[in-house]
Amino acid sequence: MVSNGLFMTALIATSLVFSVFHLPQAAPDWLGYCRPEWILLTLILWVQYIPAYRGGLFALMFTKNASDDGTTARRVLVVLWGLGFYLDTLLGDPFGLNGAICASIAFYLLRFRDRLQMQTLLQQMIMIFIMIFLAEIVRTYVRNSVTGQPWGLQPLAVAGSSMLFWPLYMLTAERLLGGQRRT
Amino acid sequence: MVTLLVMSGVLVWLDSSGRRLVQSGSVDRLEGTAKGLWHIRGSALSLVVPVYRIAKAPYVFYDSMSDISSDRQSLLQQREHLNTRLLHLEESQQRILYLQAENARLRQLLGSKAQLPSQATIAEIIGVPPDPERAAVIIDKGQADGVLPGHAVVDAQGLFGQVIDVSNSTSWVILITDREHAIPARNSRTGVRMIVGGIGISDRLVLEDLPASTDLQEGDLIETSGLGGRFPPGYPVGSVATVEATQDSPYLQASLEPTAALLKIGHVLVIAPAATDNEAADFGETALSAAKDAG
């Protein structure tokens, strides 16, 4: 079992690196469209499934009492929105785009947290597919408006691959954290 | 939440309009919030470089291992090959210096505006953005090295792309194969002017709106024309791969294979815009004296 804060920091750093890791030249072009949304998967894992793992820098975002009057949720949303600026620069998107996506997903997860806690793995996968598909639709719409990037099957491919990676990703994270999910 | 979304929408709009100006080379026209956002992006670009460097690390490690595992015989062969190539290049260089000087003087006599690249900066590619819909790379030279949006980027084989965003020590380069990219070019065999556009495919470019009567053959070399002042003239862009004329279209359907090694990760040259007439004349004199010195 590893330290909570260290684990989350490492997980976020790894997801950032995976997000910009380019495939070898020999890899077929279509494989590039199937890259899972590592950052959003990490965000979902953190906010929804293991929110107790919030040591280190992440402790700043939470009040001592998790069931407070909404201050925690507001801080999470504002911090994630701010972190979106970094993602915008990393991915070359217009400022504000990734902040809006991250904050919207976190808002939904925090709003319906109790209900989502009872979901089976299959239900989680379906939920992740829908959330990431919608996020990719928004992303592609903005990129289409700004840079003329054409519509294609990318939102579907990204959402599908993220959905398929989710069980492996979540179970690995839980195992590294000691074998049990904490809320 | 609504406030955050509204702020995001406003930011996206402001940043997008600012980036359009920057990418068209009109940084001076940026003002207010858009200018502030451009500076923030420039600073933040330096912060994302470590992530790109880590993502590139496995490839760097693989290359290092390949170098280490090379045997003595192959290294000697490589050295022999490079020495031969160097001799050929030096011989070409001497002729080029003389021809450049002659060209500059003839242009002066004709009163023609000379266009010579003023300076070139060697840069290393340190990252490749993952989005397959956007062809771009990040290089390790920025404003501090004199790199600005709009500067052309070439590699050893030909035109590579152009700088669209800069921070103090890094720059974002859009490749010639990006859908957003177009190049004023000419056929080196016939001199016919044309526009070469990217279509988002890494090994393919297209010739846009070329009349069906145009003299174009497979294998023709297309080079930059220098029109517009963004790209210096004479850099190879690609060779014609396919030419197709159909009866129901007044235009040729033609595609190019880029000459630059766009998929390789290595070094590139950033070329500043063309020099002014006086600088070009000075360059001509310098080149002539260098040619005389060289024999």
Interface residues (C-beta under 8 A of the other chain):
Chain A: L16 V17 F18 S19 V20 F21 H22 P24 Q25 D29 G32 Y33 R35 L77 V78 W81 G84 F85 Y86 T89 L90 L91 G92 P94 F95 G96 L97 G99 A100 A103 S104 F107 V142 R143 S145 V146 T147 G148 Q149 P150 G152 Q154
Chain B: M1 L4 L5 M7 S8 G9 V10 L11 V12 L14 D15 S16 R19 L37 I40 R41 A44 L45 L47 V48 V51 Y52 I54 A55 K56 Y59 G127 V128 P129 P130 D131 P132 E133 R134 A136 D165 W172 R179 E180 G200 I201 S202 L263 K264
